[in-house]
């Protein structure tokens, strides 16, 4: 009974806030979410990345360790995804992103926060950092069939990752005013992003329901399996292993569609 109560405590806040957004989106189909998008992309998400990485107790060594684990996981997603799409005779270039880029930000970060506290948030942000970089490099390359680094260089979240790594590498103490500011922005953006996800679900159009369904189901089945294999192979334990499994289990990011 205890494990089900824990699951409820972790999942309820996330899906409740998504439900609020879905209700508002249904009630007002013309609801303008530009403010949320601009705030999250330019201020909220960079603040969340910085706060999650620099103030939750993770070290530079832990960051690098789980950054590489994440790279191994995404490589595994890619290989299995290519085989899966080849077997189904699908277009690998256009349909591979949903396999390799899980929603480690919008859903993964709050779930890990509620499940494992601030330390879980730090590991989750480390994993999400790599996914963010892949969104603006590999994701863009697969979508447009050309590598465009302009989006990467214009992304505030990328600079937040770089600054966070510098703080970790030199073991710099984050000023209290910056901790408090980024903490408030982090919790604000978590709420707004989850709510905007609910709103987006009311406007989500799938041009090929069968392909989207196959990709989504395969993602949530393949993801945990690869995560579990990685945890066993490297003998990972504790909350960090749990965070890695949660992030691997996330559904495809909306941006991949």
N, C-alpha and C positions, 0 to 999 in steps of 0.2 A: 504493500500500500504506500510505503514511504517514497518509493521511486516514482510512482504515478503522481504523488503530490508535488514532488520536486519538478517533474516535467511540466505540470500545470503551472507552477510558480514561475518557471522560465518562459514558457510559451505564451501564457495568457497576456502579459503586458504587450508583447510584440504584435500578436494578432488582434488584440483589442484596438490598438492604435491604427493598425492597417484597416480595421473595420470602420473606424471613425472616418478615415479618408474615403473609403468605399461608399459610405453613407452620404458624405458630403458631395462626392462626385456624382452619385445617382440623383441626389436632390437638385443639384445645380450642374448640369452638363457643361456649362460655359465657365465654370470656376477657373479663375486665372491662377496658374501655379508658377508663373514666371519668377515671382519673388522667391519662392522656395528653391527653384532651380538655380537662380543666380546666387542666392545666399549660401546654399549648400556647396556649389561649385567653387565659389571665390573666397568664402570666409569660413563656413561651418566645417566642411570636410578637411581643409588644411589644418584648422584648429584641432579637430578630432584626431587627426593623424599625429600631430605634434604632442598633444596631451597624452594620448594612448601609449606612445612609444617612450616619451621622456619622463613621465611622472608615475609610472606604474611599477617601477622596481626592476624592469628588465635591464640587462647589461648589454654592452656591445657584442660580447661573445654569444649570448643567447639570441640576440637579433640576427646575427650572421648564421647561426646554427639553424634557426627556423626559417630563415630566408632561403637557405639551401634545401631544406626539407620541402618547402613550398615549390621550389623549382623542380625537384624530383617528382612531386605529386602532379604538377601541371604537365610535365613530360609524359607521365603515365596516362593522364587524361587524354593527351594528344595522340599517343600511340593506339590506345584502345578506341578512341573516337574515329581515327582514320580506318582502322580495321572494321569497326562497326558500320561506318558509312560506306566503305567499299563493299561490304557484304550486302547492304541494302541498295547498292548502286545509286547512291546519292552524290550530289555535288560536294566534294570535300571542302573546297575553298569557302563556300558560302555557309555551309552547315556545321563546320567544325567549331566556331566560337562558342556556341552554347555548351559544348562538351568540356571545353578547357577553361572557361572563365565563370566560376560560380559566383553567386551573390554574397561575397564575403563581407561587403560593406553594409549595405542597407539592412540585411537580416543577420548576417554572421556576427558583426560586432555587438549589437545589443543582446543577442542570444548568449554569446560568450561572457558578456558582462554580467548578465543575470545568473548564469550558471556558475561562474568561477570568480566573480568579483573583479577588482581592478587589475590583478595579476593576469587573469584570463583575458582581459581587454588588451593588455600589452602584447601578449602572444598573438592574439587575433589580429591586431593592427599590423604586426610584422608580416603575417601571411597576406593580409589585405594589401600591404604595400606593393608586393610583387604583382598581385592581380591588377592593381591600379596601373603599374608600369606596362603590363601586357595589354591592358585596354587601349592605351594610347600608342602602342607600337604594333604588336602582332594583331590586335583586334582591328585597328585601322587598316593595316596592310591587307588582311583577308577581306575586309569590306570593300576597299577601293582598288585592291590589287597593285598598290604602290605604297612605298614607305614614305610617310610624311611626318617629319619630326617637329613641324610647327606646332601641332596640337600638344605634343609632349612638352615643348619648351614654354608653351603658354599656359600650362596647367599649374595652378597654385599648389595643388596637392603634391606634385612632383617635387617642388621646391621645399615643401614642408617635410617630405621624406628625407631630402638631402640635409636640411638643417637639423632634423632629429638625429640623423646618423652622426653629424658633427658633435652634437651634445653628448651622445653616447660614447663616441670614440675618445673624446677628451675628458669624459666624466665630469662635464660641467653641471653645476647646480642651477636648476631653472628658478629664476626669481619668483617669489611668491605671487606678485601681481600677475605675472604671466600664467602661472599655474591656475589661479582663480579665474582669470579671463577665459583661458582655453577650456577649463572645466565647464563653465557656464555655456560656452558656445557648443561644446561637445554634446551636452545633454539636450540643448535646444535643437541641434541639427539631427540628433537621433530621432526625436519626436517628429520633426518636420519631414524628414526623409521617409520615415515609416508611413506617415499620413499621406505624403505624396505618392507613395507606392500604391496605397489603397485607391487613390484618385486615378492613378495611371491604369489600374486594372479595369476601371469602368470604360476606358477609352482604348484598351488594348485590342488591336485587330490582327488576327492571324490569317495570313493569306493561304497557308497550307496547314490546316488543323492536324492532319495525320502526321506530317513531318515534325511539327512543333511538339505534338504529344509524344512521339517516339523519342525525340531528342531529350525532352524534359524527363521522361520516365527513365531513360538510359542514364541520364546525368545523376539522378538521385539514387540509382542502384549502383552504378559504377563508382561514383564518388566515395561512398563509405567503404566499399570493398578495397579500393586502392589505399585509402587512408588507414584502414585496419592493417593491411599488409605492411605498410610503411612503419606503423607503430610497432608491430611485432618484429620486423626485420632489424630495426634500430633499437629495439628494447626500450621504447619510450614509456614513461609512467607518469602518474600524477595529473595535475590539472592541465599541464601543457599538452599531454597526449589527448586529453579530452577535448581541448580547444581545437587541436589539429583535426580530430575526427568530425567535430561540428562543422568546421569550415569546409572540409571535404564533402560534407553531406548537403551543403546548401544547393538550392536549385539554380538554374541558369540565371545569370544577370539579365535584367531587362534590356540593357544596352546591346547585348549580343543579338537581339532580334531586330 
